[in-house]
């Protein structure tokens, strides 16, 4: 038994259009956009009579077949349905309060300063300025938040 590949990373969002544009601006390509509902969705998500907007984005890589490329799925309840989620506010990043769970989505980029500027210009914020890694593969690393507060680990490989 083993994992044979990454299928996708999913993010529940408040503003699906804004977040689609944000991630396309980082280099993702729209693969498809759907309204999903019915027995499969209700069963899979333990929900009842829900309709979800979904946006499936792909990070193109000519070296890999499409099923092996990085996929990002954005999901939002359809506008005509009530949800109790509200807007989540992220005031600070405190690693000590994140004992378990997903910490971040990590991306390797070609220009860390340009990506961080894009994130800030798009309504995200910076958690840490770029720092050179002290161990492992030589790279600059930074943490930031996308416009809805999801933590992004941004890394740029460097030569020593």
Phi, psi and omega per residue, in radians:
X1 nan 2.358 3.089
X2 -2.848 2.786 3.003
X3 -1.369 2.353 -3.106
X4 -1.908 -0.015 3.100
X5 3.010 2.901 3.076
X6 -1.560 2.131 -3.111
X7 -1.478 -0.983 3.027
X8 -2.974 2.883 2.970
X9 -1.967 2.281 -3.100
X10 -1.910 2.457 3.104
X11 -2.292 2.214 2.990
X12 -1.443 2.257 -3.042
X13 -2.180 2.826 3.057
X14 -1.575 -0.763 -3.091
X15 -2.072 1.633 -3.011
X16 -1.155 -0.604 3.133
X17 -1.186 -0.794 3.140
X18 -1.088 -0.759 -3.099
X19 -1.250 -0.602 3.044
X20 -1.057 -0.850 3.141
X21 -1.083 -0.700 3.140
X22 -1.032 -0.897 -3.086
X23 -1.260 -0.527 3.015
X24 -1.124 -0.653 3.085
X25 -1.098 -0.406 3.097
X26 -1.549 -0.021 3.067
X27 2.037 -0.078 3.069
X28 -1.255 2.752 3.110
X29 -2.130 2.407 3.121
X30 -1.170 2.129 3.080
X31 -1.635 -0.798 3.036
X32 -2.942 2.738 3.129
X33 -2.287 2.285 -3.030
X34 -2.466 2.862 2.802
X35 -1.842 2.171 -3.104
X36 -2.054 2.340 3.112
X37 -2.773 3.129 3.072
X38 1.860 -3.044 -3.041
X39 -1.014 -0.758 -3.106
X40 -1.047 -0.884 -3.106
X41 -1.138 -0.769 3.141
X42 -1.045 -0.738 -3.134
X43 -1.227 -0.870 -3.065
X44 -1.049 -0.728 -3.073
X45 -1.735 0.188 -3.128
X46 0.849 0.839 -3.135
X47 -2.172 2.991 -3.119
X48 -2.277 2.149 3.063
X49 0.900 0.818 3.111
X50 -1.836 2.595 3.011
X51 -2.132 2.287 -3.108
X52 -2.053 2.397 2.892
X53 -1.396 2.309 3.049
X54 -2.248 2.481 3.051
X55 -2.175 2.152 3.113
X56 -1.905 2.093 -3.104
X57 -2.001 2.604 3.130
X58 -2.249 2.508 3.052
X59 -1.711 1.747 -2.988
X60 -1.109 2.435 3.099
X61 -2.578 1.848 -3.069
X62 -1.070 -0.278 -3.141
X63 -1.389 -0.239 -3.033
X64 -2.150 2.559 3.002
X65 -1.163 2.680 -3.061
X66 -0.890 -0.769 -3.125
X67 -1.096 -0.287 -3.125
X68 -1.733 -0.090 3.142
X69 -1.401 2.756 -3.103
X70 -1.214 2.190 3.128
X71 -1.995 2.431 3.077
X72 -2.150 2.246 3.131
X73 -2.025 2.163 3.056
X74 -1.771 2.438 -3.080
X75 -2.432 2.447 3.118
X76 -2.567 2.455 3.014
X77 -1.050 2.490 3.102
X78 -0.992 2.561 -3.017
X79 -1.014 -0.500 -3.081
X80 -1.499 0.109 -3.131
X81 -1.956 2.463 -3.141
X82 -1.312 2.477 2.936
X83 -2.350 2.777 -3.115
X84 -1.884 0.291 -3.056
X85 -1.383 -0.741 -3.076
X86 1.124 -3.133 3.087
X87 -1.443 2.255 3.102
X88 -1.518 2.351 3.137
X89 -1.942 2.232 3.118
X90 -1.947 1.770 -3.093
X91 -1.422 -0.650 -3.101
X92 -2.611 2.806 3.083
X93 -1.832 2.083 -3.122
X94 -2.291 1.786 -3.120
X95 -1.011 -0.575 -3.116
X96 -1.094 -0.461 -3.133
X97 -1.544 -0.093 -3.132
X98 -1.843 1.334 -3.088
X99 -1.261 -0.596 3.130
X100 -2.529 2.974 3.061
X101 1.762 -3.137 -3.120
X102 -1.271 2.232 -3.119
X103 -1.565 -0.809 -3.003
X104 -2.776 2.999 2.915
X105 -1.966 2.148 -3.042
X106 -1.800 2.362 3.113
X107 -2.260 2.434 2.952
X108 -1.641 2.302 -3.064
X109 -2.181 2.903 3.141
X110 -1.611 -0.319 -3.106
X111 -2.612 1.622 -3.030
X112 -1.069 -0.678 -3.127
X113 -1.141 -0.735 3.124
X114 -1.145 -0.706 3.132
X115 -1.146 -0.762 3.125
X116 -1.119 -0.677 3.077
X117 -1.091 -0.757 3.103
X118 -1.040 -0.791 3.128
X119 -1.029 -0.835 3.133
X120 -1.102 -0.783 -3.140
X121 -1.126 -0.430 -3.112
X122 -1.581 0.007 3.113
X123 1.796 0.060 3.050
X124 -1.467 -3.056 3.084
X125 -2.521 2.825 -3.074
X126 -1.622 2.318 3.039
X127 -1.662 -0.762 3.125
X128 -2.515 2.528 3.075
X129 -1.258 2.772 3.137
X130 -1.062 2.333 3.093
X131 -2.285 2.582 3.095
X132 -1.348 2.354 3.109
X133 -1.114 2.473 3.140
X134 -1.641 -0.203 3.103
X135 -2.541 2.857 3.087
X136 1.407 -2.740 -3.098
X137 -1.174 2.324 -3.119
X138 -1.068 2.102 -3.107
X139 -2.828 2.752 2.935
X140 -1.649 2.467 -3.112
X141 -2.292 2.521 3.074
X142 -2.592 2.626 3.000
X143 -1.924 2.475 3.111
X144 -2.594 2.985 3.047
X145 -2.034 2.465 3.013
X146 -1.258 3.086 -3.065
X147 -1.048 -0.286 3.102
X148 -1.904 0.195 3.010
X149 1.678 0.006 3.109
X150 -1.242 2.354 -3.069
X151 -1.384 2.222 3.110
X152 -1.998 2.285 3.029
X153 -1.733 1.993 -3.086
X154 -1.872 2.232 -3.130
X155 -2.316 2.498 3.050
X156 -2.191 2.088 3.090
X157 -1.142 2.499 3.098
X158 -2.339 2.740 3.051
X159 -1.700 2.546 -3.101
X160 -1.578 nan nan
